Amino acid sequence: MFNLIRRDVILQKRQLLIFLPFILFFILMGSHPALIFLVASIFIPFNTYAYDEKAETNILLNSLPYTRKEIIASRYLGAIVYMVLAIVVTSLALFVFNKSFTITDIAIGTGLFLLFAAFTFPLFYIFKPGYITTVVLISFILLAGVVPPTVLFLAEHLTEITNFIVSLSIPALYTGAAVVIVILYAISWGATTIIYQRKAF
């Protein structure tokens, strides 16, 4: 499984040359640190999916001595590994350019990435090749444009829930959010595994 994760890095050699300028662009544009951590985390995993879509890599992967569970596990574990690496590189870049950021920014960026991955990874195996990039873009726009207004709407109209959330301490709030995100990521992992095992290549 480690070799499958390493494969993604090897395939992304040229894309990695674009990674740093890509991150620097967002830093120099004065984007919010949480957004920078989010887009940095997305870069490698979703570029890998885009590459696999063009090259029809799944046919090759299924001819290798790996189970379908291992292939999907490498996707989900790899996404976490790349996210951590992206956060380290982004933190260093922000530090070099004297841009302030906090642990909260990292936590928000990480949480949003894991949520985005949880909702979009299964879609890569549901939709036909050629539509994946469009699905990802629409999903990202929905996450960025629909989720915040929805949360605000619910906060205004569901006062009991809002009051309960406000009454929580900061550590309890972050712990609760982390647990929910981990559960959703695990559910997504399981769902994607089932979809992939039933898919014909």
C-alpha positions in Angstrom: 0.0 0.0 0.0 2.9 2.3 0.7 4.1 1.9 -2.9 0.6 3.0 -4.1 0.9 6.2 -2.0 4.5 6.8 -3.3 3.3 6.2 -6.9 1.1 9.3 -6.6 4.1 11.4 -5.7 6.2 10.0 -8.5 3.4 10.7 -11.0 3.1 14.3 -9.7 6.7 15.3 -10.1 6.0 17.9 -12.7 2.9 19.1 -10.9 4.9 19.5 -7.7 6.9 22.2 -9.5 3.7 24.1 -9.9 2.7 23.5 -6.3 4.9 26.2 -4.6 4.1 29.0 -7.1 0.4 28.0 -6.7 0.6 28.4 -3.0 2.7 31.6 -3.3 0.0 33.1 -5.5 -2.6 32.8 -2.8 -0.2 34.1 -0.1 0.7 37.2 -2.2 -2.9 37.8 -3.0 -3.6 38.1 0.8 -6.0 35.1 0.9 -7.1 33.9 4.3 -4.6 31.3 5.8 -7.4 28.7 6.2 -8.2 29.0 2.5 -4.5 28.6 1.6 -4.2 25.5 3.8 -7.3 24.1 2.1 -6.2 24.6 -1.5 -2.7 23.4 -0.7 -4.1 20.2 0.8 -6.3 19.6 -2.2 -3.6 20.0 -4.8 -1.9 16.6 -4.9 -4.8 14.2 -4.2 -7.1 15.8 -6.8 -4.3 16.1 -9.4 -3.7 12.4 -8.9 -7.4 11.6 -9.6 -7.3 13.9 -12.7 -4.3 12.1 -14.0 -5.8 8.7 -13.3 -8.9 9.8 -15.2 -7.0 10.6 -18.3 -4.7 7.5 -18.2 -7.4 5.1 -17.1 -5.0 4.0 -14.4 -7.6 1.9 -12.5 -7.4 -0.8 -15.2 -3.6 -1.1 -14.6 -4.0 -1.0 -10.8 -6.5 -3.8 -10.8 -4.0 -6.0 -12.7 -1.4 -5.5 -10.0 -1.2 -7.7 -6.8 -3.3 -5.3 -4.7 -6.8 -5.8 -3.5 -9.4 -3.1 -4.3 -9.6 -2.4 -0.5 -5.9 -1.6 -0.5 -6.2 0.7 -3.6 -9.0 2.7 -1.9 -7.1 2.7 1.4 -4.1 4.1 -0.3 -6.2 7.0 -1.7 -7.7 7.9 1.7 -4.4 7.5 3.7 -2.4 9.2 1.0 -4.7 12.2 1.1 -4.0 12.6 4.8 -0.2 12.2 4.2 -0.2 14.8 1.5 -2.4 17.1 3.6 0.2 17.0 6.4 3.0 17.7 4.0 1.1 20.5 2.3 0.4 22.1 5.7 4.1 21.9 6.6 5.2 23.5 3.3 2.4 26.1 3.5 3.3 27.0 7.1 7.0 27.5 6.1 5.9 29.7 3.1 3.7 31.8 5.3 6.5 32.2 7.8 9.0 33.2 5.1 6.6 35.9 3.8 5.9 37.0 7.4 2.2 36.2 7.1 0.6 35.4 10.4 -1.5 32.3 10.9 -2.8 30.3 13.8 -3.5 26.7 14.8 -7.2 27.5 14.3 -6.4 28.4 10.6 -4.7 25.0 10.2 -7.6 23.2 11.9 -10.2 25.0 9.7 -8.3 24.3 6.5 -7.7 20.6 7.5 -11.4 20.2 8.5 -12.7 21.6 5.3 -10.3 19.5 3.2 -11.3 16.3 4.9 -15.0 17.2 4.5 -14.4 18.0 0.8 -12.5 14.8 0.3 -15.2 12.8 2.1 -18.0 14.1 -0.2 -16.0 14.1 -3.5 -13.9 10.9 -3.4 -16.8 8.6 -3.9 -17.9 10.7 -6.8 -14.7 9.7 -8.7 -16.0 6.1 -8.9 -19.7 7.0 -9.5 -19.3 9.3 -12.5 -17.9 8.3 -15.8 -14.4 9.4 -16.8 -14.4 12.8 -18.4 -16.9 14.3 -15.9 -14.8 14.1 -12.8 -13.1 17.4 -13.1 -16.4 19.1 -13.6 -17.8 17.4 -10.6 -14.9 18.4 -8.4 -15.1 22.1 -9.5 -18.9 22.1 -8.8 -18.4 20.4 -5.4 -15.7 22.9 -4.4 -17.9 25.9 -5.4 -20.8 24.3 -3.5 -18.6 23.8 -0.4 -17.3 27.4 -0.6 -20.5 29.1 -1.7 -23.4 27.1 -0.2 -22.1 25.7 3.1 -21.4 29.1 4.9 -24.8 30.7 4.0 -26.6 27.4 5.0 -24.8 27.4 8.3 -25.8 31.1 8.9 -29.4 30.4 7.9 -29.6 27.4 10.3 -28.0 29.5 13.0 -30.6 32.2 12.7 -33.6 29.8 12.5 -32.6 27.0 14.8 -31.9 29.0 17.9 -31.9 26.0 20.3 -29.1 24.4 18.4 -27.3 27.7 18.1 -27.6 28.4 21.8 -26.3 24.9 22.6 -23.3 25.3 20.3 -22.6 28.8 21.8 -22.7 27.3 25.3 -20.0 24.8 24.5 -16.4 25.6 25.4 -13.9 26.1 22.6 -12.1 22.7 23.3 -15.5 20.9 23.3 -16.5 22.6 20.1 -13.3 21.7 18.3 -13.4 18.1 19.6 -17.0 17.7 18.5 -16.3 19.0 15.0 -13.2 16.8 14.7 -15.2 13.7 15.7 -17.9 14.5 13.2 -15.4 15.1 10.4 -13.5 11.8 11.2 -16.8 9.9 11.2 -17.8 11.4 7.8 -14.3 10.6 6.4 -14.6 7.0 7.6 -18.1 6.6 6.2 -16.9 8.0 2.9 -13.9 5.5 2.9 -16.3 2.6 3.5 -18.8 3.8 0.8 -16.0 4.3 -1.7 -14.6 0.8 -1.0 -18.0 -0.7 -1.7 -18.5 1.3 -4.9 -15.1 0.4 -6.1 -15.4 -3.3 -5.4 -18.6 -3.4 -7.4 -17.3 -1.4 -10.3 -16.3 -3.1 -13.5 -13.2 -1.8 -15.4 
